[in-house]
């Protein structure tokens, strides 16, 4: 087909004729877009969702029989938001996954530009993550970071399967495009590495014992938006903020909504979270998605800890962070 010239375009007799010629050269009329490019407030592209650790445990135990860490880079289960057009992200910018490693296994080291962290759910002494050649201990309740381009592999020298939750900013990196991934040098063969005891003395580890100590001295705020909370890091990573929230039994937190995306993981206890009118009953290890601009609040039924994983640092850095408390009548 002949590419339309300046004169061909100038001589278009109708709008339809003009649209046809423009289409051939990759231009669209801004006044006749098929879908709007601006709208008054954030859309509900991602919805409220809840994933249960109990179910994930069953699936991971099956996966333990069916696939090993030689074949699978990681034995993990992706928590994808059930929004119509989505098959990967938990919310727009972040993805969460359950992961399991069996006794004696080694999930080989690699590094990538996406930032990652994990909340340990069940493990025994001897389970570790190798971050840049240092063995970091993984105990239940601990949070471990592997920021952008840090090499990391997972080992299990204990006698029990170890389970944790991973959180990554992969969907954001996919959107922005700076994705790099490569296998890392294997330090594991070195004798010094084999015999080194795992440590928690690292800026990449937030041990649960220290987090609990900090919560004990934090200003109590049982009915605030976040309950009583402490931040892990400031922020933990360039794109991801982390807060451990302590909820008091039967104290309802203040409903609010924010342009930031939030994922909540129950580190302890039981309770309910209501997101945009949907009520989820959770227990330890469960995950709740509260995508951008959906009002939500929590109410524990017993002493509970929620890890809040949020893209707030991105929204704040870019000037897109907004927060508001909707009128109580909207619930
Ligand atoms: Fe990784």
Boltz pocket constraint, residues with backbone or C-beta under 6 A from the ligand:
constraints:
  - pocket:
      binder: B
      contacts: [[A, 110], [A, 112], [A, 116], [A, 152]]
      max_distance: 6.0
